[in-house]
């Protein structure tokens, strides 16, 4: 499955099949949240949250690609990501784009 964040594939004609998406709500445990809160006092990257969002992005991307494959798509164009905080220590990540078939 080809995933691109551009609106065309150079040298290819495509048929748009529709919007596909994948989402996940991901959280860390209390201990990780506590350590992250402590880290905010001294500053710097909160590595556990970075990992959490990377894992969530990967899961959302896979779900989006799986949906596109089920439709018979060859690629997903204009891939975009959005995240939002659902509650303290939990975030939603959504991946979305346009499923296309090569002509």
Secondary structure, DSSP 8 states (H G I E B T S, - for coil): -EE-SSS--TT--EEEEEEEEEEEEEE--HHHHHHHHHHHHH-S--HHHHHHHHHHHHHHHHHHHHHHHHHT-SEEEEEEEEEEEEETTEEEEEEEEEEEEE-
